[in-house]
């Protein structure tokens, strides 16, 4: 018995490969420090949503989204030989707003605490 299902293992594998490809083959430094946070591969393995966050953002969120999505073919090209799958998923990159939302929630909680005192 395996600790988790096939899609979870593929998600984990593709995410680590994308991080390697970013470091060695595809330069995204023009947009700041981009980190891939999570991935959701479709059950048919044809598509994958890749979520990323940005630190030291020098461009707008919209410009970064366009820029990174233009690199989709390059990522897929380097990903193909490293995956032992029938289909290499088409990648679509999305800005991960989790960090921003958690900071907003922390601010709200801190404001409530300061008003209570």
N, C-alpha and C positions, 0 to 999 in steps of 0.2 A: 504494500500500500504506500502511495506517495503522499507527502505531507500537504500538497495542494494540487489543484487541477492543472490541466495542460495550458489553458489560457493564462493563468497566473505565472507559470514557468516561462511562457513565451514573452509575456509582458516584461518580466524581470530580465530576461536575456536581451531583448531588443533595447530596453532602456540602458543597460550597461554598454551595449555595442554602440548606441548613439552617442553616449558620453565619450567613448574611445574615439569614434569618428570625428567628433567635434574637436577633440584635442589634437588629433594627428592629421586630419584631412580637410576639414571645413572650418575656415576661419570666420568666427562671428564676433570677434573682438571690437569691431566697428560700432557695435550696439551696447557695449558694456560687458559685464560678466553675466553670461547666460547660463543657467543651470536647468537641465531637464528634471522636472520634479516627479512626474508620473506618466504612465501611458495606458491607454485603453485600446486593446486590439479587438476588433470585431470577432464574433464567434466563427465566421467563415474565413478569417485571417486575410481578408482582402484589403481592409482599411485599418488605420490606427490613428487615434487622436493622441498627440504628444503635447503635454503641458509643460510650460517653461516659466521660470521667473527670471527677473533681471535685477542686478545690483549695479549701481553706478550708471544709471540710465542716462545716455546722452541724447537720445532721440525720443520722440513721442511713442506711446504704446502702439498706435496705429502704424507708424513708420517701421517699428521693430517687427510687428506682425507681418507686414508686407515683405520686409527684407528676409526674415527667416523662412517664410513660406516660398520665396524664390529659390531657396537652397534645398527644396524638397527632393529634386531629382539627384542632386549630388549625394545627399544622405542615402537615398535608395540605392544608388550605384555602388557605394561602398558597403552598404548593408547586405546586399544580395549574396556576394561570395561567402559571407560569414554565417549565413543562416542556412540550415538544412531543411527548408520548407518548400512546398510546391509553389506557393505564391509569396512574393515579397510584398508586404502590405504597403498600400499607398499611404503616405504620411501626411497628416494635416496638423499644423502647429497652432496651439492656443495659449494665450497668456493665462497663467495660473494666478488667480486673484486671492488665493487662500491667505497668503502672507499679509496682503493689504487689509483684508477683512479682519484678520486676527488682531492686527494693530489697532484698527478702528474699535473693535470690541473692547480691547484693553483700555483704550482711552475713555470709552464710555463708563467702564467699570471704575476706573480711577476717579472720574468726575463724580460719580455717585458716592464713592467713598469719601471724597473731599467735602461734598455737600452735607453728608451725614455728620461730619465732625464739627 
